[in-house]
């Protein structure tokens, strides 16, 4: 059968064209992912709030596929209103799924920072300033220092997924990473996995993306642990 070593359920924004493709490129043999979608058009607070109202339906749907873990695969949508918002979202999803472990991208990123020993960060995003402010506040409330956060100012959600990996690389390299412990590239609809090894090589810093962190955290909930995954940065290699 498919997914004999584990099944990951994904709840994704309807305009996200990246996360499922990156998961398929990275997942080890025997581990599969299945997605349901939440209607979303704009990458702003109001539209993301409306989007989250569809999340519990998605968790219920994925539970019928016997997935081992459910990931709410949207960074900004899982941290919009801070730490309590994210915690309540996870609890609501687990209840809707009948008790399946549920994670969010923002919590996965926090766990990945801790795993890699990162405290001082620089952050690259494709977002507008409104979402960058929310992201900075979330990370700082969790005890991390955000030295700088810069975005591309993209407002239409589907356009986030149209960026080329080099745009993510150039944005990350423009950050003042010298004093940082690591580099985070935010957004599950931002294509990044190809450039993480180069970014780490050129900066000498650990670099991770929303999708790599979400996948790493999802793998930790599967019944069979995978070994190191090479070629996508230090986090998955660990």
Steps between C-alpha positions, in 0.01 A plus 500: 500500500603864470623654823608179666759695703273791580234735367503876539185709458538858380252785540608762247372833366308445178741720303813324625682340206830420674471302823362177354763499226787557743374228734487253211857585401634448851299220661684170541365188333207348687377832643216680323310825540137589431355850485174681548453870433365817665366774274739795487575777251701777670809487717371738765360473851130528410504230232717265705260535794214397273709213365561351844124449544531211250779324687292278728313361201836410348614319813179298505542407132862393541414281797310270263827424315657353817781755501748487788538876537327808363696815415335839463740605226479878503749712688327836529155345539615309808656798682269788408407598853780359707587206719152429636348515149745230385443280804122519465523416131690181575253399769204566270652294221579206726143502630358516147721212388400273785832521678758475221814699590483840331781747442521844345778640287572776750542255788710273277729795430532578871592137571751503215665815635537334839632177344770692312581723797394822327404809700601800288333488160463677169182428306419524128138490385294573189243680720365850540607699808178418687590130510867565568405696812284211622780251437759708683265537797433126513867402499594765755217389728654152490836635613685539169675816382414607146789712379326579173199385299456596135224419255427524129166675561289248306130527578325258264536157653555297185780737395706389800543165328616658175831621645813326379742346753765759412267774624493329839877459494567862410259624767659281767851613403392864530432450871760593767568138586850552640381537860218246469502138611299397195284600204131425463310526170131524580185393310393154387418649158857630445717263295827460687624144542746517209692792648533402867833315463651789299371752753660305784827469309519868411407632845637232730165504682223241535217586260149360509169562332138465606456182298818335621404574862144374448621178340765446769243544777252272321757222466555504876138386550515199268512143631829435319773760519689577180875548493678821400375656176779656297497795266251735668694660782621415848161454662401193297855367509472494880 
